[in-house]
Amino acid sequence: MDTSNILPLRIGGRIKSSPNGSRTMHMHNPKRDLDSASIKVELFLEDPEGLTGTDQCEWDLLAVEGESILELAVRSGIQIEHSCGGVCACSTCHVYVEDGDEFVSEADEDEEDRVEEAPGLQINSRLSCQCVLHGDGPVKVRVPSWNRNAVKEVPH
Ligand code: FES
C-alpha cells in the first residue's frame, strides 16, 4: 500500500490551528486543478542527488494558486524533508525564498517561532509547508543541502 499521501493527525504534540479552528496544512490537496498551474517557481537544490536522485540543480516549475512550496516540490518529485507532514510542527522543510516573496504568504507567528529552530537561519528563511503561493511569480527558492530532522520528541 502506498502511504505517501497519508498525513499524520498529530505529531510532536502540537497541531497548528487557524482562528476558525482548521489546521494549517498545505500538503497533498487532491482538489487542486493542476491544469491551472501558472505561478512560476524556480527551485535551486544544493543537494539535487539527495532530493531527486539526479544531478539537476535548477527546476522551473508551475504552481497552482494556493499551493505550498513543499506541495509543489513533492508533486514534482523533489523530496524536501517534511517530517511533520506539513503542519508547522518541525523545521525540516526549511528553505530560503530568495526572490518574489510578494508571491508567497507572509509568515505568521507560529511559523516564525518554528523556523527559528532550523539550522542556517537567515532573514529569508521560510518553512516551505507554510509558504502558500499566489499571483504570477516568479518566486526563487533555494533548498539547503543540510536539512535535518528537528522534530522534538515528546515524552509519553
Ligand atoms: Fe514540518 Fe514544514 S514539514 S514544519
Backbone and ligand atoms as CSV (ligand in chain L), in Angstrom:
chain,resi,resn,atom,element,x,y,z
A,1,MET,N,N,0.836,-1.189,0.000
A,1,MET,CA,C,0.000,0.000,0.000
A,1,MET,C,C,0.878,1.249,0.000
A,2,ASP,N,N,0.547,2.174,-0.862
A,2,ASP,CA,C,1.292,3.425,-0.929
A,2,ASP,C,C,0.788,4.355,0.166
A,3,THR,N,N,1.640,4.672,1.132
A,3,THR,CA,C,1.236,5.530,2.251
A,3,THR,C,C,1.757,6.943,2.114
A,4,SER,N,N,2.313,7.290,0.951
A,4,SER,CA,C,2.944,8.603,0.812
A,4,SER,C,C,1.948,9.758,0.906
A,5,ASN,N,N,0.676,9.506,0.666
A,5,ASN,CA,C,-0.302,10.596,0.728
A,5,ASN,C,C,-1.034,10.666,2.054
A,6,ILE,N,N,-0.655,9.826,3.009
A,6,ILE,CA,C,-1.324,9.823,4.298
A,6,ILE,C,C,-0.613,10.791,5.232
A,7,LEU,N,N,-1.365,11.694,5.813
A,7,LEU,CA,C,-0.782,12.691,6.699
A,7,LEU,C,C,-1.053,12.333,8.148
A,8,PRO,N,N,-0.104,12.603,9.012
A,8,PRO,CA,C,-0.344,12.329,10.432
A,8,PRO,C,C,-1.363,13.308,10.994
A,9,LEU,N,N,-2.149,12.861,11.954
A,9,LEU,CA,C,-3.126,13.732,12.581
A,9,LEU,C,C,-2.506,14.546,13.690
A,10,ARG,N,N,-1.483,13.997,14.330
A,10,ARG,CA,C,-0.889,14.714,15.457
A,10,ARG,C,C,0.561,14.282,15.586
A,11,ILE,N,N,1.438,15.238,15.536
A,11,ILE,CA,C,2.866,14.926,15.636
A,11,ILE,C,C,3.500,15.935,16.560
A,12,GLY,N,N,4.342,15.450,17.428
A,12,GLY,CA,C,5.108,16.332,18.288
A,12,GLY,C,C,4.254,17.096,19.285
A,13,GLY,N,N,3.023,16.681,19.486
A,13,GLY,CA,C,2.180,17.285,20.495
A,13,GLY,C,C,1.646,18.648,20.111
A,14,ARG,N,N,1.820,19.064,18.864
A,14,ARG,CA,C,1.398,20.412,18.508
A,14,ARG,C,C,0.793,20.397,17.107
A,15,ILE,N,N,-0.419,20.795,17.018
A,15,ILE,CA,C,-1.059,20.978,15.728
A,15,ILE,C,C,-1.458,22.430,15.627
A,16,LYS,N,N,-1.077,23.047,14.560
A,16,LYS,CA,C,-1.355,24.458,14.391
A,16,LYS,C,C,-2.808,24.657,13.968
A,17,SER,N,N,-3.447,25.632,14.543
A,17,SER,CA,C,-4.831,25.917,14.186
A,17,SER,C,C,-4.982,27.357,13.736
A,18,SER,N,N,-5.901,27.580,12.822
A,18,SER,CA,C,-6.233,28.934,12.408
A,18,SER,C,C,-7.382,29.415,13.285
A,19,PRO,N,N,-7.748,30.704,13.192
A,19,PRO,CA,C,-8.819,31.210,14.047
A,19,PRO,C,C,-10.132,30.446,13.886
A,20,ASN,N,N,-10.376,29.883,12.719
A,20,ASN,CA,C,-11.624,29.132,12.561
A,20,ASN,C,C,-11.482,27.683,12.994
A,21,GLY,N,N,-10.332,27.327,13.554
A,21,GLY,CA,C,-10.157,26.005,14.119
A,21,GLY,C,C,-9.574,24.976,13.181
A,22,SER,N,N,-9.404,25.310,11.909
A,22,SER,CA,C,-8.847,24.330,10.982
A,22,SER,C,C,-7.330,24.364,11.050
A,23,ARG,N,N,-6.717,23.209,10.833
A,23,ARG,CA,C,-5.268,23.150,10.855
A,23,ARG,C,C,-4.708,23.732,9.577
A,24,THR,N,N,-3.519,24.329,9.676
A,24,THR,CA,C,-2.881,24.874,8.502
A,24,THR,C,C,-1.997,23.798,7.899
A,25,MET,N,N,-2.499,23.150,6.894
A,25,MET,CA,C,-1.760,22.088,6.238
A,25,MET,C,C,-1.930,22.270,4.738
A,26,HIS,N,N,-0.827,22.317,4.041
A,26,HIS,CA,C,-0.902,22.596,2.617
A,26,HIS,C,C,-0.282,21.461,1.826
A,27,MET,N,N,-0.601,20.245,2.211
A,27,MET,CA,C,0.012,19.105,1.544
A,27,MET,C,C,-1.011,18.219,0.872
A,28,HIS,N,N,-0.676,17.780,-0.310
A,28,HIS,CA,C,-1.404,16.721,-0.995
A,28,HIS,C,C,-2.899,16.994,-1.089
A,29,ASN,N,N,-3.257,18.187,-1.471
A,29,ASN,CA,C,-4.672,18.501,-1.621
A,29,ASN,C,C,-5.170,17.933,-2.939
A,30,PRO,N,N,-6.017,16.904,-2.890
A,30,PRO,CA,C,-6.445,16.255,-4.128
A,30,PRO,C,C,-7.355,17.121,-4.978
A,31,LYS,N,N,-7.851,18.247,-4.408
A,31,LYS,CA,C,-8.789,19.081,-5.152
A,31,LYS,C,C,-8.097,20.079,-6.070
A,32,ARG,N,N,-6.787,20.169,-6.001
A,32,ARG,CA,C,-6.094,21.160,-6.823
A,32,ARG,C,C,-6.232,20.809,-8.308
A,33,ASP,N,N,-6.518,21.842,-9.101
A,33,ASP,CA,C,-6.622,21.686,-10.541
A,33,ASP,C,C,-5.255,21.987,-11.145
A,34,LEU,N,N,-4.470,20.960,-11.368
A,34,LEU,CA,C,-3.099,21.161,-11.828
A,34,LEU,C,C,-3.046,21.763,-13.224
A,35,ASP,N,N,-4.137,21.652,-13.982
A,35,ASP,CA,C,-4.169,22.279,-15.315
A,35,ASP,C,C,-4.109,23.802,-15.220
A,36,SER,N,N,-4.466,24.357,-14.056
A,36,SER,CA,C,-4.457,25.810,-13.896
A,36,SER,C,C,-3.129,26.330,-13.342
A,37,ALA,N,N,-2.157,25.454,-13.202
A,37,ALA,CA,C,-0.861,25.866,-12.642
A,37,ALA,C,C,-0.223,26.939,-13.503
A,38,SER,N,N,0.061,28.113,-12.916
A,38,SER,CA,C,0.608,29.218,-13.709
A,38,SER,C,C,1.612,30.079,-12.939
A,39,ILE,N,N,1.818,29.790,-11.665
A,39,ILE,CA,C,2.754,30.600,-10.868
A,39,ILE,C,C,4.165,30.047,-11.078
A,40,LYS,N,N,5.037,30.882,-11.602
A,40,LYS,CA,C,6.396,30.426,-11.907
A,40,LYS,C,C,7.225,30.327,-10.620
A,41,VAL,N,N,7.803,29.170,-10.418
A,41,VAL,CA,C,8.652,28.942,-9.246
A,41,VAL,C,C,9.949,28.293,-9.718
A,42,GLU,N,N,11.063,28.922,-9.333
A,42,GLU,CA,C,12.372,28.373,-9.673
A,42,GLU,C,C,12.986,27.824,-8.392
A,43,LEU,N,N,13.221,26.530,-8.391
A,43,LEU,CA,C,13.851,25.898,-7.237
A,43,LEU,C,C,15.318,25.635,-7.554
A,44,PHE,N,N,16.180,25.990,-6.622
A,44,PHE,CA,C,17.590,25.629,-6.739
A,44,PHE,C,C,17.927,24.672,-5.608
A,45,LEU,N,N,18.381,23.491,-5.966
A,45,LEU,CA,C,18.671,22.458,-4.977
A,45,LEU,C,C,20.168,22.378,-4.743
A,46,GLU,N,N,20.579,22.587,-3.491
A,46,GLU,CA,C,22.009,22.465,-3.185
A,46,GLU,C,C,22.453,21.008,-3.210
A,47,ASP,N,N,21.525,20.106,-2.939
A,47,ASP,CA,C,21.840,18.671,-2.964
A,47,ASP,C,C,20.821,17.951,-3.852
A,48,PRO,N,N,20.936,18.120,-5.168
A,48,PRO,CA,C,19.931,17.513,-6.043
A,48,PRO,C,C,19.909,15.994,-5.958
A,49,GLU,N,N,21.062,15.394,-5.770
A,49,GLU,CA,C,21.110,13.926,-5.700
A,49,GLU,C,C,20.293,13.418,-4.515
A,50,GLY,N,N,20.449,14.091,-3.377
A,50,GLY,CA,C,19.738,13.656,-2.178
A,50,GLY,C,C,18.236,13.883,-2.244
A,51,LEU,N,N,17.812,14.873,-3.017
A,51,LEU,CA,C,16.385,15.206,-3.058
A,51,LEU,C,C,15.660,14.612,-4.248
A,52,THR,N,N,16.393,14.318,-5.318
A,52,THR,CA,C,15.727,13.839,-6.538
A,52,THR,C,C,16.361,12.592,-7.131
A,53,GLY,N,N,17.576,12.245,-6.678
A,53,GLY,CA,C,18.286,11.132,-7.298
A,53,GLY,C,C,18.889,11.491,-8.641
A,54,THR,N,N,18.918,12.797,-8.943
A,54,THR,CA,C,19.518,13.258,-10.203
A,54,THR,C,C,20.541,14.343,-9.874
A,55,ASP,N,N,21.225,14.842,-10.907
A,55,ASP,CA,C,22.162,15.944,-10.673
A,55,ASP,C,C,21.593,17.284,-11.125
A,56,GLN,N,N,20.282,17.348,-11.332
A,56,GLN,CA,C,19.646,18.593,-11.793
A,56,GLN,C,C,19.440,19.543,-10.619
A,57,CYS,N,N,20.182,20.656,-10.634
A,57,CYS,CA,C,20.097,21.636,-9.542
A,57,CYS,C,C,18.934,22.607,-9.713
A,58,GLU,N,N,18.646,23.000,-10.939
A,58,GLU,CA,C,17.654,24.048,-11.190
A,58,GLU,C,C,16.381,23.448,-11.769
A,59,TRP,N,N,15.264,23.825,-11.173
A,59,TRP,CA,C,13.956,23.310,-11.599
A,59,TRP,C,C,13.026,24.493,-11.811
A,60,ASP,N,N,12.469,24.594,-13.003
A,60,ASP,CA,C,11.468,25.608,-13.316
A,60,ASP,C,C,10.104,24.939,-13.273
A,61,LEU,N,N,9.291,25.356,-12.322
A,61,LEU,CA,C,8.012,24.686,-12.063
A,61,LEU,C,C,6.866,25.681,-12.153
A,62,LEU,N,N,5.659,25.157,-12.283
A,62,LEU,CA,C,4.447,25.972,-12.272
A,62,LEU,C,C,3.560,25.491,-11.134
A,63,ALA,N,N,3.174,26.434,-10.281
A,63,ALA,CA,C,2.352,26.103,-9.121
A,63,ALA,C,C,0.910,26.549,-9.342
A,64,VAL,N,N,0.035,25.928,-8.601
A,64,VAL,CA,C,-1.375,26.281,-8.584
A,64,VAL,C,C,-1.593,27.308,-7.476
A,65,GLU,N,N,-2.475,28.268,-7.710
A,65,GLU,CA,C,-2.864,29.230,-6.680
A,65,GLU,C,C,-3.220,28.489,-5.389
A,66,GLY,N,N,-2.613,28.894,-4.292
A,66,GLY,CA,C,-2.923,28.276,-3.011
A,66,GLY,C,C,-2.070,27.069,-2.674
A,67,GLU,N,N,-1.194,26.682,-3.565
A,67,GLU,CA,C,-0.317,25.533,-3.319
A,67,GLU,C,C,0.891,25.984,-2.504
A,68,SER,N,N,1.380,25.135,-1.631
A,68,SER,CA,C,2.584,25.490,-0.882
A,68,SER,C,C,3.821,25.106,-1.690
A,69,ILE,N,N,4.944,25.721,-1.324
A,69,ILE,CA,C,6.205,25.359,-1.983
A,69,ILE,C,C,6.505,23.887,-1.754
A,70,LEU,N,N,6.253,23.407,-0.547
A,70,LEU,CA,C,6.505,21.996,-0.265
A,70,LEU,C,C,5.628,21.093,-1.133
A,71,GLU,N,N,4.364,21.412,-1.215
A,71,GLU,CA,C,3.446,20.598,-2.008
A,71,GLU,C,C,3.880,20.577,-3.475
A,72,LEU,N,N,4.251,21.739,-3.999
A,72,LEU,CA,C,4.721,21.820,-5.381
A,72,LEU,C,C,5.958,20.947,-5.578
A,73,ALA,N,N,6.902,21.070,-4.656
A,73,ALA,CA,C,8.143,20.303,-4.787
A,73,ALA,C,C,7.868,18.805,-4.772
A,74,VAL,N,N,7.089,18.365,-3.812
A,74,VAL,CA,C,6.850,16.925,-3.661
A,74,VAL,C,C,6.127,16.361,-4.879
A,75,ARG,N,N,5.134,17.072,-5.378
A,75,ARG,CA,C,4.431,16.530,-6.556
A,75,ARG,C,C,5.290,16.584,-7.813
A,76,SER,N,N,6.399,17.354,-7.755
A,76,SER,CA,C,7.323,17.434,-8.877
A,76,SER,C,C,8.482,16.452,-8.723
A,77,GLY,N,N,8.455,15.646,-7.676
A,77,GLY,CA,C,9.487,14.637,-7.486
A,77,GLY,C,C,10.690,15.117,-6.714
A,78,ILE,N,N,10.546,16.256,-6.027
A,78,ILE,CA,C,11.638,16.813,-5.223
A,78,ILE,C,C,11.289,16.577,-3.766
A,79,GLN,N,N,12.019,15.696,-3.129
A,79,GLN,CA,C,11.637,15.204,-1.806
A,79,GLN,C,C,12.228,16.056,-0.690
A,80,ILE,N,N,11.740,17.299,-0.592
A,80,ILE,CA,C,12.124,18.141,0.543
A,80,ILE,C,C,11.641,17.455,1.818
A,81,GLU,N,N,12.502,17.443,2.823
A,81,GLU,CA,C,12.117,16.839,4.101
A,81,GLU,C,C,10.853,17.505,4.635
A,82,HIS,N,N,9.968,16.722,5.221
A,82,HIS,CA,C,8.757,17.294,5.841
A,82,HIS,C,C,8.270,16.312,6.901
A,83,SER,N,N,9.071,16.215,7.933
A,83,SER,CA,C,8.855,15.184,8.953
A,83,SER,C,C,7.496,15.247,9.623
A,84,CYS,N,N,6.928,16.423,9.781
A,84,CYS,CA,C,5.635,16.523,10.475
A,84,CYS,C,C,4.463,16.446,9.515
A,85,GLY,N,N,4.741,16.294,8.243
A,85,GLY,CA,C,3.654,16.182,7.264
A,85,GLY,C,C,3.084,17.515,6.831
A,86,GLY,N,N,3.755,18.608,7.172
A,86,GLY,CA,C,3.320,19.917,6.700
A,86,GLY,C,C,2.390,20.654,7.634
A,87,VAL,N,N,2.543,20.447,8.934
A,87,VAL,CA,C,1.659,21.114,9.895
A,87,VAL,C,C,2.410,22.069,10.820
A,88,CYS,N,N,3.571,22.547,10.393
A,88,CYS,CA,C,4.323,23.541,11.163
A,88,CYS,C,C,4.746,23.007,12.528
A,89,ALA,N,N,5.101,21.721,12.583
A,89,ALA,CA,C,5.489,21.132,13.857
A,89,ALA,C,C,6.935,20.643,13.860
A,90,CYS,N,N,7.676,20.929,12.792
A,90,CYS,CA,C,9.105,20.626,12.773
A,90,CYS,C,C,9.761,21.796,12.023
A,91,SER,N,N,10.985,21.667,11.616
A,91,SER,CA,C,11.542,22.709,10.753
A,91,SER,C,C,12.321,22.075,9.612
A,92,THR,N,N,12.011,20.826,9.323
A,92,THR,CA,C,12.783,20.097,8.318
A,92,THR,C,C,12.516,20.572,6.897
A,93,CYS,N,N,11.444,21.313,6.681
A,93,CYS,CA,C,11.114,21.783,5.329
A,93,CYS,C,C,11.670,23.178,5.077
A,94,HIS,N,N,12.638,23.575,5.860
A,94,HIS,CA,C,13.254,24.906,5.778
A,94,HIS,C,C,13.837,25.178,4.388
A,95,VAL,N,N,13.498,26.336,3.827
A,95,VAL,CA,C,14.065,26.786,2.549
A,95,VAL,C,C,14.354,28.283,2.656
A,96,TYR,N,N,15.030,28.803,1.635
A,96,TYR,CA,C,15.240,30.237,1.527
A,96,TYR,C,C,14.448,30.766,0.336
A,97,VAL,N,N,13.599,31.758,0.579
A,97,VAL,CA,C,12.908,32.428,-0.524
A,97,VAL,C,C,13.795,33.594,-0.938
A,98,GLU,N,N,14.458,33.450,-2.073
A,98,GLU,CA,C,15.485,34.413,-2.474
A,98,GLU,C,C,14.945,35.560,-3.298
A,99,ASP,N,N,13.798,35.369,-3.926
A,99,ASP,CA,C,13.194,36.441,-4.720
A,99,ASP,C,C,11.713,36.131,-4.888
A,100,GLY,N,N,10.920,37.199,-5.035
A,100,GLY,CA,C,9.492,37.017,-5.285
A,100,GLY,C,C,8.680,36.749,-4.035
A,101,ASP,N,N,9.147,37.244,-2.886
A,101,ASP,CA,C,8.410,36.945,-1.658
A,101,ASP,C,C,7.029,37.596,-1.633
A,102,GLU,N,N,6.766,38.544,-2.567
A,102,GLU,CA,C,5.419,39.113,-2.642
A,102,GLU,C,C,4.413,38.109,-3.208
A,103,PHE,N,N,4.918,36.994,-3.737
A,103,PHE,CA,C,4.031,35.969,-4.293
A,103,PHE,C,C,3.862,34.770,-3.357
A,104,VAL,N,N,4.325,34.916,-2.119
A,104,VAL,CA,C,4.085,33.864,-1.118
A,104,VAL,C,C,3.431,34.496,0.112
A,105,SER,N,N,2.684,33.694,0.827
A,105,SER,CA,C,2.014,34.191,2.025
A,105,SER,C,C,3.043,34.655,3.047
A,106,GLU,N,N,2.634,35.611,3.879
A,106,GLU,CA,C,3.524,36.074,4.933
A,106,GLU,C,C,3.609,35.033,6.042
A,107,ALA,N,N,4.753,34.972,6.682
A,107,ALA,CA,C,4.920,34.050,7.807
A,107,ALA,C,C,4.095,34.543,8.991
A,108,ASP,N,N,3.382,33.641,9.628
A,108,ASP,CA,C,2.664,34.030,10.837
A,108,ASP,C,C,3.550,33.726,12.054
A,109,GLU,N,N,3.018,34.002,13.210
A,109,GLU,CA,C,3.819,33.870,14.436
A,109,GLU,C,C,4.261,32.425,14.683
A,110,ASP,N,N,3.368,31.481,14.417
A,110,ASP,CA,C,3.721,30.072,14.620
A,110,ASP,C,C,4.886,29.660,13.719
A,111,GLU,N,N,4.826,30.088,12.459
A,111,GLU,CA,C,5.923,29.742,11.542
A,111,GLU,C,C,7.217,30.412,11.990
A,112,GLU,N,N,7.136,31.674,12.379
A,112,GLU,CA,C,8.349,32.376,12.809
A,112,GLU,C,C,8.976,31.682,14.017
A,113,ASP,N,N,8.135,31.259,14.956
A,113,ASP,CA,C,8.660,30.548,16.131
A,113,ASP,C,C,9.348,29.254,15.714
A,114,ARG,N,N,8.724,28.533,14.795
A,114,ARG,CA,C,9.240,27.214,14.416
A,114,ARG,C,C,10.493,27.324,13.545
A,115,VAL,N,N,10.504,28.257,12.624
A,115,VAL,CA,C,11.644,28.327,11.705
A,115,VAL,C,C,12.916,28.731,12.446
A,116,GLU,N,N,12.771,29.392,13.581
A,116,GLU,CA,C,13.950,29.765,14.364
A,116,GLU,C,C,14.731,28.549,14.838
A,117,GLU,N,N,14.100,27.370,14.816
A,117,GLU,CA,C,14.779,26.142,15.231
A,117,GLU,C,C,15.582,25.513,14.095
A,118,ALA,N,N,15.436,26.045,12.892
A,118,ALA,CA,C,16.123,25.454,11.739
A,118,ALA,C,C,17.590,25.852,11.725
A,119,PRO,N,N,18.461,24.949,11.309
A,119,PRO,CA,C,19.868,25.314,11.156
A,119,PRO,C,C,20.031,26.260,9.975
A,120,GLY,N,N,21.020,27.140,10.061
A,120,GLY,CA,C,21.305,28.039,8.942
A,120,GLY,C,C,20.274,29.129,8.760
A,121,LEU,N,N,19.677,29.571,9.850
A,121,LEU,CA,C,18.617,30.587,9.775
A,121,LEU,C,C,19.128,31.864,9.104
A,122,GLN,N,N,18.316,32.364,8.173
A,122,GLN,CA,C,18.628,33.629,7.503
A,122,GLN,C,C,17.375,34.487,7.503
A,123,ILE,N,N,17.532,35.759,7.085
A,123,ILE,CA,C,16.402,36.678,7.052
A,123,ILE,C,C,15.316,36.188,6.091
A,124,ASN,N,N,15.700,35.413,5.068
A,124,ASN,CA,C,14.728,34.919,4.088
A,124,ASN,C,C,14.349,33.462,4.322
A,125,SER,N,N,14.603,32.944,5.516
A,125,SER,CA,C,14.226,31.571,5.853
A,125,SER,C,C,12.714,31.435,5.948
A,126,ARG,N,N,12.186,30.362,5.397
A,126,ARG,CA,C,10.763,30.046,5.496
A,126,ARG,C,C,10.596,28.547,5.656
A,127,LEU,N,N,9.441,28.160,6.163
A,127,LEU,CA,C,9.048,26.760,6.161
A,127,LEU,C,C,8.248,26.534,4.886
A,128,SER,N,N,8.731,25.659,4.038
A,128,SER,CA,C,8.108,25.523,2.717
A,128,SER,C,C,6.677,25.006,2.805
A,129,CYS,N,N,6.336,24.319,3.888
A,129,CYS,CA,C,4.949,23.826,4.024
A,129,CYS,C,C,3.974,24.947,4.347
A,130,GLN,N,N,4.482,26.069,4.836
A,130,GLN,CA,C,3.614,27.187,5.218
A,130,GLN,C,C,3.661,28.326,4.205
A,131,CYS,N,N,4.484,28.196,3.187
A,131,CYS,CA,C,4.654,29.220,2.144
A,131,CYS,C,C,3.646,28.960,1.038
A,132,VAL,N,N,2.535,29.656,1.057
A,132,VAL,CA,C,1.470,29.427,0.077
A,132,VAL,C,C,1.641,30.413,-1.080
A,133,LEU,N,N,1.621,29.888,-2.282
A,133,LEU,CA,C,1.909,30.682,-3.482
A,133,LEU,C,C,0.647,31.326,-4.035
A,134,HIS,N,N,0.824,32.544,-4.577
A,134,HIS,CA,C,-0.288,33.233,-5.220
A,134,HIS,C,C,0.273,34.208,-6.252
A,135,GLY,N,N,-0.577,34.713,-7.115
A,135,GLY,CA,C,-0.134,35.674,-8.130
A,135,GLY,C,C,0.524,34.980,-9.307
A,136,ASP,N,N,1.536,35.666,-9.862
A,136,ASP,CA,C,2.172,35.168,-11.078
A,136,ASP,C,C,3.580,34.614,-10.863
A,137,GLY,N,N,4.270,35.105,-9.826
A,137,GLY,CA,C,5.681,34.796,-9.690
A,137,GLY,C,C,6.497,35.711,-10.591
A,138,PRO,N,N,7.755,35.468,-10.822
A,138,PRO,CA,C,8.425,34.254,-10.364
A,138,PRO,C,C,8.854,34.330,-8.895
A,139,VAL,N,N,8.961,33.164,-8.297
A,139,VAL,CA,C,9.484,33.016,-6.947
A,139,VAL,C,C,10.737,32.154,-7.058
A,140,LYS,N,N,11.819,32.629,-6.447
A,140,LYS,CA,C,13.060,31.854,-6.459
A,140,LYS,C,C,13.319,31.301,-5.064
A,141,VAL,N,N,13.535,30.007,-5.019
A,141,VAL,CA,C,13.689,29.311,-3.741
A,141,VAL,C,C,14.945,28.453,-3.781
A,142,ARG,N,N,15.724,28.539,-2.710
A,142,ARG,CA,C,16.906,27.673,-2.564
A,142,ARG,C,C,16.630,26.649,-1.469
A,143,VAL,N,N,16.906,25.396,-1.785
A,143,VAL,CA,C,16.713,24.334,-0.797
A,143,VAL,C,C,18.087,23.931,-0.281
A,144,PRO,N,N,18.354,24.189,0.995
A,144,PRO,CA,C,19.697,23.900,1.523
A,144,PRO,C,C,19.984,22.408,1.548
A,145,SER,N,N,21.260,22.097,1.581
A,145,SER,CA,C,21.669,20.696,1.489
A,145,SER,C,C,21.671,19.991,2.836
A,146,TRP,N,N,21.527,20.739,3.898
A,146,TRP,CA,C,21.757,20.135,5.214
A,146,TRP,C,C,20.478,20.032,6.034
A,147,ASN,N,N,19.358,19.835,5.351
A,147,ASN,CA,C,18.122,19.621,6.112
A,147,ASN,C,C,18.356,18.527,7.137
A,148,ARG,N,N,17.806,18.697,8.290
A,148,ARG,CA,C,17.898,17.629,9.279
A,148,ARG,C,C,16.600,17.556,10.048
A,149,ASN,N,N,16.355,16.424,10.620
A,149,ASN,CA,C,15.124,16.224,11.361
A,149,ASN,C,C,15.204,16.966,12.686
A,150,ALA,N,N,14.387,17.983,12.855
A,150,ALA,CA,C,14.384,18.792,14.076
A,150,ALA,C,C,13.117,18.575,14.890
A,151,VAL,N,N,12.407,17.476,14.627
A,151,VAL,CA,C,11.186,17.214,15.373
A,151,VAL,C,C,11.557,16.943,16.829
A,152,LYS,N,N,10.847,17.605,17.719
A,152,LYS,CA,C,11.116,17.411,19.147
A,152,LYS,C,C,10.375,16.174,19.637
A,153,GLU,N,N,11.088,15.338,20.380
A,153,GLU,CA,C,10.461,14.173,20.981
A,153,GLU,C,C,9.625,14.625,22.182
A,154,VAL,N,N,8.434,14.102,22.300
A,154,VAL,CA,C,7.561,14.422,23.415
A,154,VAL,C,C,7.401,13.169,24.259
A,155,PRO,N,N,7.753,13.247,25.565
A,155,PRO,CA,C,7.619,12.050,26.403
A,155,PRO,C,C,6.170,11.599,26.486
A,156,HIS,N,N,5.993,10.260,26.537
A,156,HIS,CA,C,4.634,9.710,26.638
A,156,HIS,C,C,4.231,9.570,28.092
L,1,FES,FE1,FE,7.179,20.249,9.393
L,1,FES,FE2,FE,7.014,22.080,7.429
L,1,FES,S1,S,7.002,19.942,7.285
L,1,FES,S2,S,7.191,22.398,9.553
